[in-house]
Amino acid sequence: MGDSKRRPLAGRRSVLLGMAGVASVALAACSGRGSGAAPSVLSDPTVKAPSPTGPATPPPSVAARSREQAVAALAPTSPAAPSEAPGTSTSTVPSKQQIVTEFTGKHPKEWGLHVTGVVNRSPSTKVALTFDACGGPGGTGCDHVLLQTLRRLSVPATLFINSRWIQANPSLSAELAADPLFELANHGTAHLPLSVNGRAAYGIQGTATVAAAYDELMGNQAILQALTGKVSRFFRPGTAFYDDVSVEMTRRLGMLPVNFTVNGDGGATFSSTTVAAELGRLAGGDIVISHFNRPAAGTAGGYARALPQLLDHGLVFGRLGDVLKA
């Protein structure tokens, strides 16, 4: 099921089509602020929002406690060591202390969505659809209509899920992990921008230290491994913002830091009409970001409207694992 081609309908329930008016293109990137206009990527990302979602950098015990709770709930048997990465052995993946020693004192020079070392597009002729589920206040829902559309049309996708969302949806998380159409990827432990000095994006304080960035990366990595039995190859932080030092850390820990070329739903703020319009310009090699944790958004309607036409025109879809090889 790695590649999608147009197939006869399987007789599942039809998908509701949203017909809202066109909204201006903007990026919320999982900020979790609900509906309304998202901030422009050209605006100052360090300006604090009135009600940012997600905590500031948590105490060191938070990530470990979250990991233990989720592993206990989702994987009764002992998982493989969370530090293992594809193509590596446990001994070759650095420990937290090694990462702290190696990266402390490095000063970031870049900050944003398009940082050196972040993968924004693929060399493939296929398009990779990626959907984030952020968790936290207002962000623990599931857009079942969107998932039904992907399944009905046999369109594969990569789902970036956060620890908070997994803990709020343990049964659903297990269902998605078992579905070969989908690939699960790491969206962080506490849904924070990935930073080594506390840089903020969309009013959400980033991880403040190298140790905190490690916890944000590896806490959810352990939860995903317990859930899926596999080591996640891909990472995207909350808000999709990184600095270049944290990008280097991500790669050092065996994950590819991934963002996007096309913003499909503006952080779940776009109308269905705008979502369909954004999808209508897809081409091979694009990586699309959208969200499946906000069922009231226009995302499902836009995808239901655009995907049949894209498939009819011969566009082929793949998961990140299909288009970005190790």
HELIX and SHEET records of a PDB file:
HELIX    1   1 PRO A   60  LEU A   74  1                                  15    
HELIX    2   2 THR A   90  THR A   92  5                                   3    
HELIX    3   3 LYS A   96  PHE A  103  1                                   8    
HELIX    4   4 HIS A  144  ARG A  152  1                                   9    
HELIX    5   5 SER A  163  ALA A  168  1                                   6    
HELIX    6   6 PRO A  170  ALA A  178  1                                   9    
HELIX    7   7 VAL A  210  THR A  228  1                                  19    
HELIX    8   8 GLY A  238  ALA A  240  5                                   3    
HELIX    9   9 ASP A  244  ARG A  252  1                                   9    
HELIX   10  10 SER A  272  LEU A  279  1                                   8    
HELIX   11  11 THR A  299  ASP A  312  1                                  14    
HELIX   12  12 LEU A  320  VAL A  323  1                                   4    
SHEET    1   A 2 TRP A 111  GLY A 112  0                                        
SHEET    2   A 2 TYR A 242  ASP A 243 -1                                        
SHEET    1   B 5 PHE A 182  ASN A 186  0                                        
SHEET    2   B 5 ALA A 157  ILE A 161  1                                        
SHEET    3   B 5 ALA A 128  ALA A 133  1                                        
SHEET    4   B 5 ILE A 287  HIS A 291  1                                        
SHEET    5   B 5 VAL A 262  ASN A 263  1                                        
SHEET    1   C 2 ALA A 200  ALA A 201  0                                        
SHEET    2   C 2 ILE A 204  GLN A 205 -1                                        
SHEET    1   D 2 PHE A 234  PHE A 235  0                                        
SHEET    2   D 2 LEU A 256  PRO A 257  1                                        
END                                                                             
